[in-house]
Amino acid sequence: MQRTGDMADTRRTLHIASWDDRFLAWLLDILLVGVVLSALGEAAGVFSLLTGSLSVTSPFTGLNGLGLFVYWTVLEGRQGQSVGKIVMNIAVTDERGEAIDYVTAAIESFGKAFLLPLDILVGWLAYEKEGLRLFNKLSSTIVIETDEEETGKPRDIEYVYPSDR
């Protein structure tokens, strides 16, 4: 049984995020994660000096990719946004604009954490109009603009703040 009007009633407009906004969000994220990993590396270095062992710092070598992968997978799988995406008012969603799960976030994050040049180059060449990276296509995700006024607020509720009374 086909109901009329269903498609018109549920149609949504999703604004694909610009490459500029995505780049700035990525830059903020790598700076944030880099600072945290650097602090951990420094702590490990101090520990190795105190104990006379240099092997403690070895595990911190090359952890940037893994740290970014975990960071993006957890935050984007939980809420669709990393800190950089929150600041830039963009979010990762499925192709219908719905929230993604952790597995989808892991697939989407793998490319930007470990294979970024290839991920972007293939995306630009093959999916330029759609604004996709290769791993967006593989995970069936898109990056959309969010309305900063509506983010986190139910659409059917109006808030009256003390300054508005």
Backbone as a chain_set.jsonl record, in Angstrom:
{"seq": "MQRTGDMADTRRTLHIASWDDRFLAWLLDILLVGVVLSALGEAAGVFSLLTGSLSVTSPFTGLNGLGLFVYWTVLEGRQGQSVGKIVMNIAVTDERGEAIDYVTAAIESFGKAFLLPLDILVGWLAYEKEGLRLFNKLSSTIVIETDEEETGKPRDIEYVYPSDR", "coords": {"N": [[0.84, -1.174, 0.0], [0.683, 2.109, -0.939], [1.271, 5.227, 0.385], [0.158, 8.498, -0.117], [1.964, 11.548, -0.267], [3.872, 10.98, 1.66], [6.628, 11.177, 0.965], [6.913, 13.912, 0.459], [6.296, 14.946, 2.94], [8.411, 14.087, 4.526], [10.701, 15.021, 3.389], [13.899, 16.451, 3.507], [16.231, 19.127, 3.598], [19.594, 19.049, 3.175], [22.58, 20.643, 3.795], [25.585, 20.349, 2.348], [28.736, 20.355, 3.868], [31.357, 22.726, 3.348], [34.594, 22.292, 1.767], [36.455, 23.968, 2.933], [35.433, 24.501, 5.554], [35.496, 21.896, 6.534], [38.245, 21.377, 6.421], [39.233, 23.254, 8.3], [37.988, 22.304, 10.633], [39.211, 19.798, 10.796], [41.879, 20.63, 11.147], [41.725, 21.942, 13.664], [41.063, 19.703, 15.221], [43.355, 18.016, 14.883], [45.293, 19.6, 16.049], [44.364, 19.774, 18.709], [44.336, 17.02, 19.526], [47.008, 16.499, 19.041], [48.273, 18.143, 20.967], [47.443, 16.88, 23.335], [48.552, 14.289, 22.976], [51.24, 15.001, 22.813], [51.671, 15.966, 25.396], [51.313, 13.589, 26.814], [53.467, 12.166, 25.75], [55.595, 13.731, 26.692], [55.291, 13.312, 29.445], [55.841, 10.587, 29.508], [58.485, 10.71, 28.691], [59.698, 12.056, 30.86], [59.227, 10.146, 32.82], [60.819, 8.075, 31.791], [63.349, 9.186, 32.07], [63.53, 9.347, 34.849], [63.455, 6.667, 35.58], [65.468, 5.581, 34.111], [65.019, 4.224, 31.798], [64.623, 3.921, 28.346], [62.783, 2.703, 26.806], [60.142, 3.174, 27.418], [59.194, 5.451, 26.123], [59.015, 4.659, 23.504], [56.498, 3.398, 22.729], [54.934, 5.679, 22.326], [55.723, 6.796, 20.0], [54.608, 7.57, 16.817], [51.898, 7.441, 17.45], [50.029, 9.306, 16.767], [48.251, 8.944, 14.546], [46.72, 6.741, 15.444], [45.676, 7.831, 17.81], [44.12, 9.95, 16.757], [42.326, 8.44, 15.21], [40.895, 6.966, 17.194], [39.834, 9.118, 18.683], [38.191, 10.483, 16.715], [36.476, 8.354, 16.008], [35.133, 7.736, 18.426], [33.93, 10.245, 19.248], [32.514, 11.097, 16.898], [31.008, 8.844, 16.407], [29.429, 8.825, 18.642], [28.145, 11.381, 18.833], [28.223, 12.535, 16.352], [29.919, 14.637, 15.92], [33.153, 16.037, 16.22], [35.356, 18.002, 18.303], [36.409, 20.0, 16.629], [34.504, 19.948, 14.557], [32.226, 20.757, 15.945], [32.919, 23.407, 16.585], [33.04, 24.45, 13.998], [30.457, 24.155, 13.175], [29.52, 21.834, 11.792], [28.685, 18.428, 10.908], [28.985, 14.825, 10.943], [26.964, 12.578, 9.221], [24.674, 9.922, 8.261], [23.725, 9.164, 4.855], [21.153, 10.115, 4.78], [20.993, 12.076, 6.614], [20.855, 11.255, 9.197], [21.929, 10.114, 12.482], [25.103, 8.452, 12.92], [26.565, 5.211, 13.671], [29.05, 3.635, 15.864], [30.594, 1.787, 14.38], [30.284, 2.645, 11.728], [31.365, 5.196, 12.056], [33.995, 4.456, 12.619], [34.843, 3.343, 10.175], [34.586, 5.61, 8.527], [36.393, 7.316, 9.792], [38.84, 6.059, 9.524], [40.172, 6.566, 7.062], [40.829, 9.36, 7.192], [42.47, 9.391, 9.393], [44.621, 7.651, 8.883], [45.177, 7.458, 6.111], [45.069, 9.931, 4.802], [46.034, 11.673, 2.548], [45.554, 10.027, 0.24], [42.849, 9.421, 0.671], [41.591, 11.962, 0.45], [42.456, 12.799, -2.12], [41.406, 10.827, -3.91], [38.733, 11.243, -3.283], [38.342, 13.958, -4.113], [38.83, 13.694, -6.866], [37.017, 11.699, -7.749], [34.557, 12.193, -6.481], [33.928, 14.916, -6.413], [31.768, 16.766, -6.829], [29.886, 15.843, -4.992], [31.171, 16.337, -2.619], [32.703, 14.508, -1.128], [35.001, 12.445, 0.705], [37.029, 9.553, -0.035], [36.613, 7.638, 2.01], [34.269, 8.585, 3.116], [32.488, 7.877, 1.139], [32.807, 5.058, 1.181], [31.788, 4.5, 3.709], [29.238, 5.404, 3.535], [28.595, 8.029, 4.391], [28.067, 11.549, 5.0], [29.146, 14.961, 5.295], [27.657, 17.537, 6.898], [26.314, 20.892, 7.142], [25.453, 22.332, 10.241], [22.779, 23.882, 12.015], [23.571, 26.376, 14.053], [21.921, 27.598, 15.927], [19.935, 25.75, 16.412], [21.143, 23.403, 17.167], [21.183, 20.682, 19.25], [18.797, 21.35, 20.46], [15.389, 20.614, 20.958], [13.088, 20.682, 18.233], [10.421, 21.355, 18.567], [10.116, 22.913, 20.786], [10.189, 25.973, 22.504], [12.481, 28.038, 24.039], [12.444, 30.221, 26.82], [14.356, 32.649, 27.981], [15.761, 34.106, 31.01], [16.573, 36.756, 30.488], [14.87, 37.442, 28.46], [12.373, 37.86, 29.493]], "CA": [[0.0, 0.0, 0.0], [1.471, 3.33, -1.046], [0.588, 6.399, 0.939], [0.533, 9.726, -0.824], [2.44, 12.648, 0.564], [4.93, 10.578, 2.588], [7.916, 11.705, 0.552], [6.891, 15.366, 0.625], [6.26, 15.253, 4.368], [9.664, 13.739, 5.18], [11.836, 15.567, 2.64], [14.751, 17.37, 4.251], [17.318, 19.734, 2.839], [20.868, 18.947, 3.878], [23.609, 21.465, 3.171], [26.881, 19.69, 2.459], [29.761, 21.261, 4.39], [32.402, 23.099, 2.385], [35.924, 21.745, 2.039], [37.125, 24.903, 3.844], [34.974, 24.224, 6.921], [35.993, 20.568, 6.904], [39.679, 21.502, 6.669], [39.438, 23.955, 9.572], [37.602, 21.375, 11.701], [40.288, 18.806, 10.863], [43.047, 21.294, 11.717], [41.47, 22.093, 15.105], [41.132, 18.38, 15.84], [44.718, 17.486, 14.98], [46.011, 20.408, 17.037], [43.904, 19.347, 20.032], [44.845, 15.676, 19.808], [48.462, 16.623, 19.083], [48.662, 18.69, 22.273], [47.234, 15.826, 24.339], [49.553, 13.238, 22.779], [52.545, 15.567, 23.173], [51.747, 15.976, 26.861], [51.543, 12.199, 27.231], [54.839, 11.844, 25.371], [56.483, 14.405, 27.645], [55.191, 12.587, 30.714], [56.573, 9.331, 29.33], [59.898, 11.065, 28.66], [60.114, 12.322, 32.241], [59.237, 8.844, 33.489], [61.976, 7.303, 31.329], [64.535, 9.779, 32.691], [63.545, 8.983, 36.263], [63.686, 5.227, 35.749], [66.625, 5.175, 33.328], [64.573, 3.368, 30.695], [64.2, 4.647, 27.152], [61.768, 1.927, 26.091], [58.801, 3.654, 27.744], [58.754, 6.441, 25.138], [58.828, 4.033, 22.193], [55.103, 3.222, 22.327], [54.298, 6.943, 21.962], [56.147, 7.152, 18.656], [53.652, 7.197, 15.784], [50.542, 7.244, 17.957], [49.109, 10.36, 16.326], [47.193, 8.362, 13.72], [45.841, 5.932, 16.295], [44.962, 8.754, 18.694], [43.09, 10.629, 15.966], [41.32, 7.444, 14.838], [40.049, 6.715, 18.372], [39.152, 10.388, 18.961], [37.102, 10.693, 15.757], [35.51, 7.254, 16.076], [34.315, 7.868, 19.638], [33.093, 11.454, 19.23], [31.589, 11.124, 15.763], [30.077, 7.732, 16.589], [28.525, 9.151, 19.755], [27.329, 12.583, 18.623], [28.354, 13.03, 14.985], [30.79, 15.804, 15.857], [34.358, 16.2, 17.016], [35.448, 19.387, 18.779], [36.564, 20.848, 15.446], [33.222, 20.023, 13.845], [31.326, 21.578, 16.761], [33.325, 24.799, 16.387], [32.739, 24.85, 12.619], [29.028, 23.906, 12.929], [29.317, 20.771, 10.814], [28.525, 17.121, 11.547], [28.961, 13.634, 10.096], [25.7, 11.851, 9.299], [24.514, 9.006, 7.139], [23.301, 9.888, 3.653], [19.812, 10.674, 4.997], [21.087, 13.1, 7.643], [20.634, 10.635, 10.509], [23.129, 9.815, 13.26], [25.834, 7.244, 12.562], [26.99, 4.406, 14.813], [30.499, 3.567, 16.048], [31.221, 1.044, 13.278], [30.306, 3.573, 10.589], [32.34, 6.239, 12.398], [35.33, 3.867, 12.497], [35.155, 3.256, 8.742], [34.724, 6.984, 8.043], [37.568, 7.924, 10.415], [40.072, 5.357, 9.153], [40.85, 7.264, 5.974], [41.419, 10.649, 7.578], [43.484, 9.171, 10.424], [45.779, 6.889, 8.418], [45.399, 7.529, 4.66], [44.457, 11.201, 4.415], [46.277, 12.153, 1.174], [44.828, 9.163, -0.696], [41.425, 9.596, 0.969], [41.134, 13.233, -0.119], [42.717, 12.842, -3.556], [40.388, 10.017, -4.582], [37.461, 11.941, -3.095], [38.273, 15.126, -4.993], [38.781, 13.28, -8.272], [35.853, 10.864, -8.07], [33.297, 12.634, -5.859], [34.067, 16.352, -6.154], [30.465, 17.427, -6.738], [29.212, 15.402, -3.77], [31.928, 16.782, -1.452], [33.021, 13.319, -0.338], [36.283, 11.759, 0.694], [36.853, 8.141, -0.369], [36.056, 6.895, 3.139], [32.862, 8.977, 3.257], [31.752, 7.035, 0.191], [32.844, 3.675, 1.669], [30.969, 4.391, 4.925], [27.919, 6.0, 3.24], [28.413, 9.194, 5.256], [28.261, 12.884, 4.451], [29.4, 15.985, 6.31], [26.662, 18.58, 6.64], [26.284, 22.076, 7.997], [24.427, 22.296, 11.283], [22.268, 25.199, 12.38], [24.076, 26.597, 15.409], [20.83, 27.98, 16.824], [19.076, 24.61, 16.702], [21.906, 22.245, 17.589], [20.929, 20.192, 20.595], [17.506, 21.791, 20.989], [14.226, 20.033, 20.273], [12.486, 21.632, 17.293], [9.053, 21.727, 18.945], [10.139, 23.605, 22.076], [10.772, 27.308, 22.503], [13.038, 28.379, 25.339], [12.328, 31.615, 27.224], [15.467, 32.897, 28.888], [15.463, 35.179, 31.969], [16.766, 38.079, 29.887], [13.784, 37.681, 27.502], [11.082, 38.052, 30.179]], "C": [[0.892, 1.247, 0.0], [0.666, 4.504, -0.52], [1.076, 7.637, 0.211], [1.011, 10.765, 0.169], [3.558, 12.274, 1.517], [6.266, 11.212, 2.231], [7.979, 13.209, 0.767], [6.944, 15.746, 2.097], [7.607, 15.021, 5.038], [10.885, 14.304, 4.471], [12.581, 16.585, 3.505], [15.788, 17.95, 3.308], [18.566, 19.674, 3.699], [21.899, 19.759, 3.107], [24.957, 20.806, 3.424], [27.915, 20.729, 2.897], [30.821, 21.531, 3.326], [33.72, 22.426, 2.766], [36.675, 22.653, 3.012], [36.731, 24.638, 5.293], [35.495, 22.878, 7.408], [37.484, 20.62, 7.222], [39.943, 22.171, 8.012], [39.056, 23.074, 10.761], [38.689, 20.325, 11.901], [41.523, 19.41, 11.533], [42.889, 21.484, 13.227], [41.603, 20.752, 15.823], [42.564, 17.87, 15.954], [45.567, 18.302, 15.947], [45.645, 19.975, 18.455], [44.475, 17.982, 20.404], [46.369, 15.701, 19.893], [48.967, 17.151, 20.413], [48.541, 17.617, 23.355], [48.297, 14.74, 24.2], [50.959, 13.733, 23.103], [52.731, 15.588, 24.681], [51.991, 14.568, 27.393], [52.966, 11.763, 26.91], [55.853, 12.479, 26.304], [56.473, 13.699, 28.998], [55.95, 11.268, 30.634], [58.075, 9.588, 29.306], [60.45, 11.335, 30.047], [60.21, 11.008, 33.009], [60.469, 8.034, 33.081], [63.277, 7.867, 31.897], [64.662, 9.363, 34.15], [63.888, 7.519, 36.484], [64.907, 4.738, 34.99], [66.279, 4.277, 32.157], [64.138, 4.23, 29.523], [63.073, 3.933, 26.427], [60.353, 2.426, 26.355], [58.304, 4.641, 26.698], [58.48, 5.826, 23.772], [57.364, 3.834, 21.81], [54.421, 4.525, 21.909], [54.7, 7.409, 20.564], [55.109, 6.67, 17.649], [52.23, 6.987, 16.257], [49.559, 8.313, 17.496], [47.953, 9.803, 15.518], [46.206, 7.562, 14.546], [45.034, 6.819, 17.239], [43.843, 9.479, 17.971], [41.969, 9.671, 15.581], [40.361, 7.183, 15.995], [39.215, 7.953, 18.691], [37.958, 10.584, 18.031], [36.043, 9.601, 15.844], [34.58, 7.421, 17.271], [33.387, 9.081, 19.54], [32.086, 11.463, 18.086], [30.603, 9.965, 15.82], [29.053, 8.013, 17.67], [27.579, 10.295, 19.406], [27.453, 13.177, 17.228], [29.311, 14.198, 14.826], [32.007, 15.645, 16.754], [34.368, 17.647, 17.51], [35.573, 20.345, 17.592], [35.264, 21.021, 14.679], [32.208, 20.859, 14.627], [31.637, 23.059, 16.531], [32.917, 25.301, 15.001], [31.268, 24.636, 12.239], [28.793, 22.947, 11.762], [29.23, 19.448, 11.559], [28.576, 16.015, 10.503], [27.629, 12.935, 10.317], [25.707, 10.757, 8.236], [23.96, 9.818, 5.964], [21.91, 10.499, 3.763], [19.818, 11.764, 6.073], [20.854, 12.575, 9.043], [21.969, 10.326, 11.18], [23.781, 8.519, 12.777], [26.214, 6.49, 13.828], [28.52, 4.345, 14.862], [31.207, 2.829, 14.911], [31.339, 1.936, 12.05], [31.323, 4.682, 10.837], [33.766, 5.715, 12.253], [35.75, 3.77, 11.031], [35.438, 4.652, 8.191], [36.014, 7.618, 8.561], [38.882, 7.302, 9.962], [40.857, 6.12, 8.088], [41.521, 8.551, 6.402], [42.485, 10.498, 8.652], [44.762, 8.551, 9.86], [46.138, 7.092, 6.944], [44.913, 8.848, 4.074], [44.771, 11.658, 2.987], [45.516, 11.335, 0.121], [43.32, 9.354, -0.562], [40.874, 10.862, 0.307], [41.312, 13.264, -1.635], [41.681, 12.043, -4.34], [39.023, 10.695, -4.461], [37.304, 13.128, -4.022], [38.109, 14.72, -6.452], [37.481, 12.562, -8.625], [34.525, 11.441, -7.58], [33.295, 14.128, -5.56], [32.719, 17.033, -5.96], [29.752, 17.087, -5.431], [29.932, 15.858, -2.501], [32.32, 15.636, -0.537], [34.497, 12.975, -0.405], [35.99, 10.301, 0.323], [36.173, 7.393, 0.771], [34.675, 7.399, 3.559], [32.018, 8.083, 2.361], [31.68, 5.596, 0.707], [31.951, 3.468, 2.892], [29.558, 4.939, 4.739], [27.602, 7.154, 4.186], [28.6, 10.474, 4.453], [28.592, 13.818, 5.613], [28.509, 17.166, 5.952], [26.869, 19.777, 7.562], [25.189, 21.883, 9.034], [23.998, 23.721, 11.578], [22.661, 25.442, 13.825], [22.979, 26.983, 16.394], [20.02, 26.773, 17.272], [19.83, 23.406, 17.248], [21.603, 21.899, 19.04], [19.599, 20.6, 21.184], [16.375, 21.088, 20.246], [13.548, 21.09, 19.413], [11.121, 22.136, 17.747], [8.982, 22.457, 20.286], [10.792, 24.97, 21.9], [11.252, 27.599, 23.918], [12.843, 29.87, 25.597], [13.381, 31.835, 28.304], [15.13, 34.054, 29.821], [15.61, 36.576, 31.363], [15.662, 38.438, 28.891], [12.452, 37.992, 28.176], [10.809, 39.496, 30.455]], "O": [[1.757, 1.396, 0.863], [-0.47, 4.738, -0.93], [2.27, 7.793, -0.042], [0.524, 10.847, 1.296], [4.149, 13.159, 2.134], [6.961, 11.73, 3.105], [9.003, 13.726, 1.214], [7.56, 16.747, 2.464], [7.923, 15.689, 6.023], [12.008, 14.079, 4.921], [11.981, 17.452, 4.14], [16.17, 17.313, 2.327], [18.589, 20.187, 4.818], [22.067, 19.576, 1.901], [25.414, 20.714, 4.564], [27.962, 21.837, 2.365], [31.135, 20.664, 2.51], [33.936, 22.046, 3.916], [37.451, 22.164, 3.833], [37.595, 24.558, 6.166], [35.89, 22.742, 8.566], [37.942, 19.988, 8.175], [40.785, 21.706, 8.781], [39.734, 23.098, 11.789], [39.047, 20.0, 13.033], [42.141, 18.774, 12.388], [43.822, 21.215, 13.985], [42.187, 20.676, 16.904], [42.954, 17.35, 16.999], [46.462, 17.76, 16.595], [46.522, 19.827, 19.305], [45.036, 17.818, 21.488], [46.957, 15.005, 20.721], [49.972, 16.668, 20.934], [49.433, 17.468, 24.191], [48.881, 14.315, 25.197], [51.781, 12.972, 23.611], [53.807, 15.271, 25.188], [52.784, 14.378, 28.315], [53.601, 11.071, 27.705], [56.849, 11.855, 26.668], [57.52, 13.512, 29.618], [56.624, 10.878, 31.587], [58.854, 8.791, 29.83], [61.551, 10.891, 30.376], [61.161, 10.787, 33.758], [61.092, 7.383, 33.92], [64.209, 7.112, 32.175], [65.755, 9.064, 34.63], [64.542, 7.172, 37.469], [65.346, 3.606, 35.192], [67.16, 3.635, 31.585], [63.363, 5.171, 29.697], [62.467, 4.503, 25.521], [59.447, 2.124, 25.578], [57.108, 4.672, 26.408], [57.774, 6.425, 22.962], [57.009, 4.081, 20.657], [53.416, 4.481, 21.198], [54.082, 8.318, 20.011], [54.768, 5.488, 17.63], [51.424, 6.405, 15.53], [48.371, 8.23, 17.806], [46.798, 10.145, 15.77], [44.994, 7.688, 14.369], [43.843, 6.586, 17.444], [42.74, 9.611, 18.503], [40.795, 10.039, 15.619], [39.145, 7.179, 15.801], [38.015, 7.843, 18.941], [36.842, 10.823, 18.493], [34.848, 9.885, 15.764], [33.367, 7.263, 17.138], [32.179, 8.947, 19.733], [30.921, 11.804, 18.293], [29.479, 10.086, 15.332], [27.935, 7.498, 17.624], [26.374, 10.21, 19.642], [26.854, 14.215, 16.944], [29.498, 14.7, 13.717], [31.908, 15.182, 17.89], [33.478, 18.426, 17.167], [34.913, 21.384, 17.56], [34.957, 22.115, 14.205], [31.417, 21.589, 14.029], [30.733, 23.864, 16.31], [32.498, 26.449, 14.853], [30.878, 24.907, 11.103], [27.985, 23.209, 10.872], [29.653, 19.353, 12.712], [28.255, 16.23, 9.334], [27.211, 12.723, 11.456], [26.623, 10.674, 7.418], [23.754, 11.026, 6.082], [21.528, 11.317, 2.927], [18.768, 12.312, 6.406], [20.674, 13.355, 9.979], [23.01, 10.284, 10.524], [23.105, 7.612, 12.291], [26.191, 7.049, 14.924], [29.201, 4.924, 14.016], [32.31, 3.214, 14.522], [32.388, 1.973, 11.406], [32.061, 5.064, 9.929], [34.651, 6.447, 11.812], [36.891, 4.083, 10.69], [36.416, 4.852, 7.471], [36.66, 8.378, 7.84], [39.925, 7.953, 10.011], [42.069, 6.295, 8.21], [42.661, 8.812, 6.018], [43.324, 11.385, 8.812], [45.861, 8.882, 10.304], [47.297, 6.915, 6.568], [44.397, 8.873, 2.956], [43.84, 12.007, 2.261], [44.904, 11.903, -0.784], [42.605, 9.438, -1.561], [39.816, 10.83, -0.321], [40.416, 13.705, -2.356], [41.139, 12.534, -5.329], [38.249, 10.721, -5.419], [36.258, 13.295, -4.65], [37.336, 15.333, -7.188], [36.911, 12.799, -9.691], [33.483, 11.206, -8.193], [32.719, 14.559, -4.561], [32.55, 17.802, -5.015], [29.093, 17.941, -4.836], [29.363, 15.776, -1.413], [32.276, 15.769, 0.686], [35.157, 13.18, -1.424], [34.839, 9.867, 0.362], [35.26, 6.602, 0.536], [33.973, 6.703, 4.293], [30.966, 7.592, 2.77], [30.615, 4.98, 0.677], [31.416, 2.377, 3.089], [28.766, 4.94, 5.681], [26.494, 7.253, 4.715], [29.204, 10.479, 3.38], [28.342, 13.491, 6.773], [28.592, 17.719, 4.855], [27.508, 19.681, 8.61], [24.127, 21.336, 8.736], [24.778, 24.658, 11.408], [22.141, 24.787, 14.728], [23.107, 26.712, 17.588], [19.479, 26.762, 18.377], [19.204, 22.471, 17.748], [21.752, 22.729, 19.936], [19.298, 20.228, 22.318], [16.414, 20.984, 19.02], [13.443, 22.25, 19.81], [10.704, 23.227, 17.358], [7.9, 22.601, 20.856], [11.818, 25.1, 21.233], [10.506, 27.424, 24.882], [13.051, 30.69, 24.703], [13.299, 31.274, 29.397], [14.305, 34.901, 29.476], [14.842, 37.478, 31.698], [15.525, 39.602, 28.515], [11.493, 38.354, 27.494], [9.769, 39.83, 31.024]]}, "num_chains": 1, "name": "protein.A"}
